[in-house]
Amino acid sequence: MLRTIYFFLLLWIGSGVASAQSASVSSRIIDAKTGEGIPYATVQYAENKGIITNDEGEFSLYLAPSISFDSLYISSMGYEKTAVAVENEIDSIIRIDPKPIELSEVYLFDKELTAQEIIEKVKERLAVNYDQKPVKQRLFFRKSSLDRLRKFDIAFKESTIEEFNKAFIDSVLSVLPKGNAYYTESLCDLYMNRDSSRLNIEKAAELYDKDNEVSMEALGKKMEDIFKANVKPDSYLKIKSGWFGTKVQVDSLLESSDEASELEKELADGEDEDFHSHKRWQLEELYSDLFYKEDSKLNFIKKSNKYRFALKGYTAIDEQGVYVLDFEPKGGADFKGTIYVNLEDFAVMRLDYQNVKSLRKIKLLGFHYEETAYQGTTIYAKNNNDVYDLRFINRIEGRYMGVDRPLKVIEKNKNVKGRRKQNELSLNIDLVNINTEKFELVVYDSEVISASEFDAAKENESVKATYMSRYDPEFWNGYNIMEPNQAIREFTISAK
């Protein structure tokens, strides 16, 4: 509904349910020297079985009674692998020590490669290391969307419709939310091949302020009623913004309004199907931008001639030696960051990246759109077919949208005697909105499947996302997920 009013004004063990006797472990992993939380550390209780910490170093682990273990094994790049006995209750804080790795201590080479030679070997082995056979992945996916309406001013100039006056415009501004947060969490099975995907969502939640939606719907209905009462069905509207104008036939607009009501009802009745398809689309978008995909924005491997690489040293990921390569753009390329490349098979095991400039910018006649942020971390690991697959994504995308333009709506009717001009609404819109989206995806299990297994996979399009007005930690009790950060834990709807 908020978009409607803007238009009018301007146009990631597979997680399973554990029994009531399941073991539960919760803690925060921190750097023993700095005391800072360690994001994206691996917490394992058996080989290839475990979870990953959130961006604040926190984790919770739920285990069924049939699963027994003596210790948790914690590993993170640049830190000592640490075993924590679970005979007694694990402390709420686990400290692990940094472990710098020196080349002379660990790795011996017949020939030391340059940074560019390493990148060329990465490119040569892309098809071997990432063969993109059909896979089934058990994952947890969280999306956080935050809007901040920095500015929304409407300068009222003229209106011949009594109800469309300055007081009404002020009421519109008072109802519009200045900030809006929307979180979704989904535990899924994702089936993927080169061309398509299928999604089964086991459990999902939505967290947002439903009252904002109700207020906007009421305001939209009021505007519609005023419009219907004052504008003749056989009129047309001339909508002008600066030098540009267009005509809209009122009859078709009113018919569209009725159709929109029917469509709104259909969407309300089938909102879960829409949730499912939207989640599948979001996952497809994330996977399509993996660095080895053809049209990925993260093109610093495939288009390495646009970047400058420097070999900074060596470290270990999951006890495997890796080259540490920093990169930065040459000329007009978009990103800088760090690439971690396996010493033996030249697979990229981790990417840290951030944009150095806006990826897209449009400024035209009072309209300003800019993609200001595109940064994150991606981690890869071997699957059951001994090739690499996605294990973790953390990405932040930021956008700026601003509008500063006049808007004039004139009703004209050629079937009325006298002046064709019937009504006029004139105002100026000055709007600035900042949108930030955060994507967190954890793959708990990834297995290569046959083409027939992919074809046999069914989707559960009727899955229901549970609405929450405040975060409920009990909702995921018995499941292994990535712990929410502080902002999500503290989300609650304030009193109106």
Number of C-alpha atoms within 10 A of each C-alpha: 16 16 11 13 17 12 10 13 16 21 10 27 17 20 21 14 14 18 13 10 10 15 15 15 15 15 16 20 25 21 16 14 10 10 12 14 21 21 18 26 22 20 23 19 21 15 7 14 13 20 27 29 24 24 19 18 22 25 25 20 23 22 23 17 12 8 10 11 11 12 16 19 17 23 22 22 20 15 21 16 17 17 16 14 13 13 9 6 10 15 13 11 15 18 18 21 15 16 14 13 16 11 13 7 7 10 12 9 7 5 6 9 11 12 18 16 11 20 22 15 14 20 20 12 14 17 12 14 19 19 14 16 15 22 22 22 25 21 25 25 23 23 20 18 18 15 18 16 17 12 14 17 14 20 15 17 14 14 18 14 16 10 14 17 16 17 11 13 16 14 12 16 14 10 12 17 15 14 13 15 18 17 19 21 24 23 26 23 23 22 25 22 18 11 6 10 19 19 23 21 23 15 17 22 19 21 23 21 19 13 12 15 14 12 15 20 16 12 19 17 12 11 17 13 11 14 16 12 10 15 19 16 16 14 20 22 22 17 20 17 20 13 7 8 12 10 14 13 16 21 15 13 14 15 12 13 13 12 12 12 12 12 13 13 12 11 13 11 10 14 17 17 17 15 19 22 15 12 21 19 14 14 17 16 12 15 15 16 15 17 18 18 15 12 12 16 15 22 20 26 18 19 11 17 13 18 19 16 24 14 17 11 14 21 23 23 18 14 12 12 19 26 22 20 21 19 19 21 19 14 9 10 18 21 23 20 20 20 24 24 27 22 18 10 13 21 25 27 23 24 19 17 22 19 19 18 15 14 16 11 15 11 12 9 12 14 14 16 17 17 17 20 21 23 20 19 18 21 20 19 18 18 17 12 14 13 18 22 24 23 23 23 24 20 21 19 16 19 20 17 18 21 21 18 16 20 22 21 21 18 22 23 21 13 10 13 7 9 10 13 16 20 16 18 18 18 19 20 21 17 20 18 18 18 19 17 19 18 19 22 25 26 25 22 21 24 18 22 18 14 13 9 13 19 12 9 16 11 16 14 16 15 18 19 21 14 15 18 15 17 20 14 10 8 13 17 16 21 20 27 28 24 22 19 13 10 11 17 13 11 18 15 14 8 4 4
